[in-house]
Amino acid sequence: MRAARYHEYGGTETLTVEEAPDPEPGAGEIRIRVAAASVNPVDWKVRSGEVRDVLPVDLPAIPGRDAVGLVDRIGQGVDGVSVGDRVFGLGGVTGATAELAVLSAWAPAPDAWNDAEAGGAGLVAVTALGGLKALGPLAGRTVLIEGAAGGVGGAAVEIAVALGATVIGTASERNHAFLSSLGALPTTYGTGLAERLAGLAPDGIDLVLDTAASGSLTDLIEIAGSPARVVTVADYRNAGHLGVRLANAANDPALLTEAAGYGARGRYTPRVEQTYPLEEIAQAHAHSERGRVRGKIVTLI
């Protein structure tokens, strides 16, 4: 099969497109013929070696954790899915950006999502849902989402709105119209946030979800009134000593199915900033590394 691979840790120059062995699904896994795979910040952090102490990989490695495609092989003990089904989901830390990929968690991809949208949904959906569920019931609550224009933040906005929350999202001013289109009240992040929120939410902020890891947790705790009202999916460095709950992404088919349900009802659409062909995987990673991405970057296979 054709795949993006890197043979050593390093920059985008290590990425190449080449022939690689076909993967085989193990027990409890499926293999898909990939239509689109997501590019997530964790992909280039793993590729660069930045997180090798916590997420080591065997080299050569294929970047990518989530994808969409048609099932073409089914592992032992798997039921409820058939060859030819269109599914989206997650595999290991690596392996998705190839013609064939093995998934350990998946769900039917809603017809409402095209391949680029479904290819960008897996990791952001389980991350957003994990963070929102950690906050508790959302109906009737006012929720602040820090970093609301990114892939995880945008998913969290749409799902929180669908759950009945009033959502305020922080983003750069150029993304405010985008946040409004998702159903959020937009504001800028950084100095003076508490004062800006006083005008948008005169009764206060009930809950906060941090998706940005921008060093704002201390301020977010003060805004919420307690670390118990704040969850982060991104700030691994500061969550523990500040008493903030950390919600990790999980390869959970129930969360994928829930996200697909919102998609089928038109309540959540994965937002794609740009797609790249497989041959331009280095450009896709460079785009992600530059940051300030609105929604997702997706590789079309």
Salt bridges, closest charged atoms under 4 A:
GLU18 OE2 - ARG5 NE 2.63
GLU18 OE2 - HIS7 NE2 2.71
GLU24 OE2 - ARG31 NH1 3.52
GLU24 OE1 - ARG73 NH1 2.85
ASP72 OD1 - ARG31 NE 2.94
ASP72 OD2 - ARG33 NH2 3.74
GLU99 OE2 - ARG2 NH1 3.62
ASP115 OD1 - ARG86 NH2 3.11
GLU158 OE1 - ARG271 NH2 3.03
ASP206 OD2 - ARG141 NE 3.78
GLU258 OE1 - LYS133 NZ 3.05
GLU273 OE2 - HIS287 NE2 2.63
GLU279 OE2 - ARG2 NH2 2.10
GLU289 OE2 - ARG47 NH2 2.80
